[in-house]
Amino acid sequence: TAKENLHKHAMRVDIGLFTTLALCTGAFQAHYNSPKFFKELGCDLQAHIRCVITSFGAAFCIYSLFAISGLGLFGDSLLGNVLKNYPVEGNYAVLMAWLGMAFAIVFTYPLVFTTGRESLIGLSPALQRASRSSPTLMHVATTSGPV
């Protein structure tokens, strides 16, 4: 049962803990844009701190709830991606979860990429001029090119 699985495995410390930490890095990828968010908040440190605590706290709670639920349901047989534990064939809820995960990856990629693109443009005066004269073309070129 879930209660037995949690009781048996919840406080276990082994090499799997490091695997779990590596899997959780996706939850906190927004930190790449922290300087941009700070600037958008008018360089207000208190507002930035509240924003960071709220967003990272929410991500931590959601990931923790999902991890604890997976551990409770599957115990030792839990795979790194909990969705792999469910049968896919004929299970539309699992299919929707996979599609949701794909959606999240595809549409959050730009959040991570934005800082790199802006830094690239900031390094070159020619790219800065092109960005001012044709922002849409420059945006597409600096996003598509490196990808």
C-alpha positions in Angstrom: 0.0 0.0 0.0 1.0 3.6 -0.3 1.4 4.1 3.4 3.8 1.1 3.6 5.8 2.3 0.6 6.2 5.7 2.2 7.1 4.4 5.6 9.7 2.0 4.1 11.3 4.4 1.6 10.7 8.0 2.6 13.8 8.5 4.8 16.1 6.1 2.9 19.4 7.8 1.9 21.3 6.1 -0.9 22.8 7.0 -4.3 19.2 7.4 -5.6 19.0 10.6 -3.7 21.5 12.2 -6.1 19.5 10.9 -9.1 16.4 12.5 -7.7 18.3 15.8 -7.2 19.4 15.7 -10.9 15.8 15.1 -12.0 14.6 18.1 -10.0 16.8 20.6 -11.8 14.1 21.2 -14.4 11.9 22.7 -11.7 14.3 25.6 -11.1 15.5 26.6 -14.6 13.9 30.0 -14.4 16.9 31.2 -12.5 18.6 31.9 -15.8 16.3 34.9 -16.2 16.6 36.2 -12.7 18.5 39.3 -13.7 15.9 40.1 -16.3 13.1 39.7 -13.7 14.9 41.9 -11.3 15.2 44.6 -13.9 11.5 44.3 -14.8 10.6 44.7 -11.1 12.3 48.1 -11.1 15.4 46.8 -9.3 13.2 46.4 -6.2 15.1 43.8 -4.1 12.2 43.1 -1.8 9.8 42.5 -4.7 12.4 40.2 -6.3 12.9 38.2 -3.1 9.1 37.8 -2.8 8.8 36.7 -6.4 11.7 34.2 -6.1 10.4 32.7 -2.8 6.9 32.4 -4.2 7.8 30.8 -7.5 10.5 28.5 -6.2 8.4 27.6 -3.2 5.5 26.7 -5.5 7.7 24.7 -7.8 9.3 22.8 -4.8 5.8 22.0 -3.4 4.5 20.7 -6.7 7.6 18.6 -7.4 7.6 17.3 -3.8 3.9 16.3 -3.9 4.4 14.6 -7.2 7.5 12.7 -5.9 5.9 11.6 -2.7 2.8 10.4 -4.6 4.9 8.4 -7.0 6.9 6.9 -4.1 3.7 6.0 -2.3 2.2 4.4 -5.4 5.2 2.5 -6.8 7.7 2.1 -3.9 11.0 0.5 -5.1 9.7 0.0 -8.7 9.4 3.8 -9.2 11.2 4.9 -12.4 12.9 8.2 -12.8 10.0 9.5 -14.9 6.9 8.4 -12.9 4.8 8.4 -16.1 6.8 5.4 -17.3 5.3 3.4 -14.5 1.8 3.7 -16.0 0.6 1.6 -19.0 0.2 3.9 -22.0 -2.0 1.8 -24.2 -5.7 2.7 -23.8 -4.9 5.1 -21.0 -5.9 8.6 -22.2 -5.1 10.2 -18.8 -1.5 9.1 -19.1 -1.4 10.1 -22.8 -2.6 13.6 -21.7 0.1 13.7 -19.0 2.8 12.9 -21.6 1.4 15.6 -24.0 1.4 18.0 -21.1 5.0 17.2 -20.3 5.9 17.7 -24.0 4.0 21.0 -24.0 5.9 22.2 -20.9 9.3 21.3 -22.3 8.6 22.9 -25.7 7.1 26.1 -24.4 9.5 26.7 -21.5 12.6 26.3 -23.6 12.4 29.9 -24.6 12.5 31.0 -20.9 16.0 29.4 -20.6 17.1 30.5 -24.0 16.2 34.2 -23.6 19.1 35.2 -21.5 21.6 33.6 -23.8 20.1 35.3 -26.8 20.1 38.7 -25.1 23.7 38.3 -24.1 24.7 37.4 -27.6 23.0 40.5 -29.0 24.6 42.6 -26.2 28.1 41.5 -27.2 28.0 42.7 -30.8 27.3 46.3 -31.8 26.2 45.0 -35.3 23.6 42.7 -33.7 22.4 45.6 -31.5 21.9 47.8 -34.5 20.1 45.0 -36.4 17.9 44.3 -33.3 16.8 48.0 -33.2 16.1 48.3 -37.0 14.4 44.9 -37.5 13.5 43.4 -34.1 11.3 40.5 -35.4 13.9 39.3 -37.9 16.7 39.6 -35.4 14.6 37.7 -32.8 14.0 34.9 -35.3 17.6 34.8 -36.5 19.2 34.7 -33.0 16.7 32.1 -31.8 16.7 29.8 -34.8 20.4 30.1 -35.6 21.9 28.6 -32.5 19.1 25.9 -32.3 
